[in-house]
Amino acid sequence: MKIITAGVIAAAASIALVGCEGKTSESAPSYSSTPTDCVEVREVTKDAVSRYADALYDPKSEFRSEQPQKESAKVLTCYGAFIDNTPRKSDTDVAGLRTATVFITISVNQPGSWGDKDPVEEAKRSFTSYRDQHSSAVKIVNGLGDDAYSFHEFASTDASAETDFRIGNATVHIRLNRTFAGASTPEQGAAVERNALEVAHALAGGFDRVMK
């Protein structure tokens, strides 16, 4: 199964991505922009991210912020990497977690960017289209925004998972990847998916703080 690389994640930033748990499209605010940086994103997700990165977690590590220019959406990508740089003693030293990476992309569809089309409906259409590209693998997640789904993959030494959710005209894309010294397993892929869901719920629960 293919593991999505950082380059693909960057490309995926064009998919509309943000949310607050418990709100619906009818009651959700029309967001005008993303956060200016990843400081608050890191704050509301740090506990979930630290559990995900496990022994590799460094509380001093900062998310890197990227804000590509787009006409139809405001986009902020937060990227964090936790890496074990300990040299391997020998070729037989294959145990343990080597890297844990986090991609969180928040996108807000801009009113007026689609002519007279409703930005909420356009966000929903983009979200659903992207979800359906992975329809054979995704699981619908209830209680997370207006729409949400999750899935995981594993291949070679990598285990990855993705959780995406939408609230109104904004959506969030979360991608976690762990690289192991040895071969990954289906169980490790499922574990990363549980971590991705935890990060998603943490961000959704603190989203009013993030989007102030």
C-alpha positions in Angstrom: 0.0 0.0 0.0 1.3 3.4 -0.9 2.5 5.8 1.8 1.8 9.4 1.1 4.9 11.5 1.1 5.5 15.0 2.3 5.2 16.2 -1.3 1.8 14.7 -1.7 0.8 16.1 1.7 1.8 19.6 0.5 -0.3 19.0 -2.7 -3.2 17.9 -0.5 -3.2 21.2 1.2 -5.4 22.4 -1.7 -8.2 20.4 -0.3 -10.5 22.6 1.8 -9.8 21.7 5.5 -11.3 23.0 10.1 -13.8 22.4 12.7 -15.5 22.7 16.0 -17.1 19.6 17.4 -20.9 19.7 17.9 -21.6 22.5 15.3 -23.5 22.0 12.1 -23.1 23.8 8.7 -26.2 25.8 9.5 -24.9 27.1 12.8 -21.2 27.2 12.0 -19.5 30.6 11.5 -18.3 31.6 8.1 -14.6 31.5 8.7 -12.7 34.2 6.8 -9.1 32.9 7.3 -6.8 30.3 8.9 -4.7 31.0 12.0 -1.7 33.2 11.3 0.7 30.5 12.5 0.9 27.1 14.2 1.4 28.3 17.8 -2.2 27.7 18.9 -2.5 24.6 16.8 0.5 23.2 18.6 -0.9 24.2 22.0 -4.3 22.5 21.6 -2.9 19.3 20.1 0.3 18.9 22.1 -1.0 16.3 24.6 -2.3 14.1 21.8 0.9 14.6 19.7 3.1 13.8 22.7 1.2 10.5 23.1 1.6 9.8 19.5 5.4 10.5 19.3 5.9 8.6 22.5 9.5 8.4 23.6 10.6 10.6 20.6 8.5 13.6 21.8 10.4 16.7 22.5 8.4 19.5 24.2 10.8 22.1 22.7 10.0 21.0 19.2 8.0 23.6 17.2 5.6 23.0 14.3 6.8 24.6 11.1 4.2 26.8 9.5 3.6 27.0 5.7 1.1 29.3 4.1 0.9 28.7 0.3 -0.9 31.4 -1.7 -4.3 30.3 -3.1 -7.1 32.3 -4.7 -9.9 30.0 -3.6 -8.8 29.2 -0.1 -6.6 30.3 2.8 -4.3 27.5 3.8 -2.1 26.8 6.8 0.0 23.7 7.1 1.7 22.8 10.4 4.5 20.2 10.2 6.3 18.6 13.0 9.0 15.8 13.0 10.2 13.8 16.0 13.4 11.8 15.1 15.6 9.3 16.8 19.1 10.1 15.6 20.7 7.4 17.8 23.2 5.4 15.6 22.4 1.8 15.1 24.9 -0.5 16.7 24.7 -3.1 13.9 22.6 -4.3 11.0 20.6 -6.5 13.4 19.6 -3.5 15.5 16.1 -3.1 14.0 13.9 -2.5 17.0 12.1 0.7 17.9 10.4 3.8 16.5 12.7 6.0 14.4 10.5 8.9 13.3 7.1 10.3 14.0 5.8 13.0 11.8 2.7 15.2 11.9 1.0 17.2 9.2 -2.0 19.3 10.0 -3.5 21.4 7.2 -6.3 23.9 7.8 -8.0 25.4 4.8 -10.8 28.0 4.7 -12.9 28.5 1.5 -13.2 32.2 0.8 -16.6 33.8 0.3 -16.8 35.1 -3.3 -14.0 33.1 -4.6 -16.4 30.7 -6.3 -18.6 33.4 -7.8 -22.1 33.3 -6.4 -21.5 29.7 -5.1 -21.9 29.1 -1.3 -18.5 28.6 0.2 -19.9 26.0 2.7 -21.3 24.0 -0.2 -18.1 24.2 -2.1 -16.1 23.1 0.9 -18.5 20.2 1.3 -18.2 19.2 -2.4 -14.3 19.3 -2.3 -14.3 17.4 1.0 -16.6 14.7 -0.3 -14.7 14.4 -3.6 -11.4 13.9 -1.9 -13.0 11.4 0.5 -14.5 9.4 -2.3 -11.0 8.9 -3.9 -10.2 6.7 -0.9 -13.7 5.2 -0.5 -12.5 1.6 -0.3 -10.4 2.4 2.7 -12.2 5.1 4.7 -14.3 4.8 7.8 -16.9 7.5 8.4 -16.4 9.1 11.8 -19.4 10.4 13.7 -19.3 13.3 16.2 -16.5 15.2 14.6 -17.5 18.3 12.7 -20.1 18.2 9.9 -18.3 15.5 8.0 -15.3 13.3 9.0 -13.6 10.1 8.0 -10.4 8.2 8.8 -8.2 5.5 7.3 -4.7 4.0 7.8 -2.0 2.4 5.7 1.2 0.4 6.2 4.1 -0.6 4.0 7.7 -1.6 4.5 8.8 0.2 7.6 6.1 2.9 7.6 2.7 3.1 9.2 0.5 6.1 8.3 -3.0 7.3 9.1 -5.2 10.2 7.9 -8.2 11.8 9.6 -10.1 14.6 7.8 -13.0 16.6 9.0 -15.1 19.6 7.9 -17.0 22.4 9.6 -18.9 24.8 7.4 -16.5 26.4 4.9 -13.4 25.1 6.6 -11.8 21.7 6.7 -8.9 20.0 8.5 -6.5 17.4 7.1 -4.4 15.4 9.6 -1.7 13.0 8.5 0.5 11.0 10.9 3.4 8.8 9.9 5.6 6.5 11.9 8.8 5.0 10.6 10.2 1.9 12.3 13.6 0.3 12.2 12.0 -3.0 11.3 8.9 -3.9 9.2 5.6 -2.3 10.1 2.5 -4.3 10.9 -1.3 -3.8 10.4 -1.6 -3.3 14.2 0.9 -0.4 14.0 -1.2 1.2 11.2 -4.3 0.9 13.3 -2.5 2.4 16.3 -1.5 5.4 14.3 -5.1 5.9 13.1 -6.2 6.0 16.7 -3.6 8.7 17.3 -4.8 10.7 14.3 -8.4 10.6 15.6 -7.2 11.8 19.0 -5.3 14.7 17.4 -8.4 15.5 15.3 -10.7 15.6 18.4 -8.2 17.7 20.3 -8.0 20.3 17.5 -11.8 20.3 17.0 -12.4 20.8 20.7 -10.0 23.8 20.8 -10.8 25.2 17.4 -12.5 28.4 18.7 -9.3 29.2 20.4 -7.2 28.4 17.3 -9.4 30.5 15.0 -9.9 33.5 17.2 
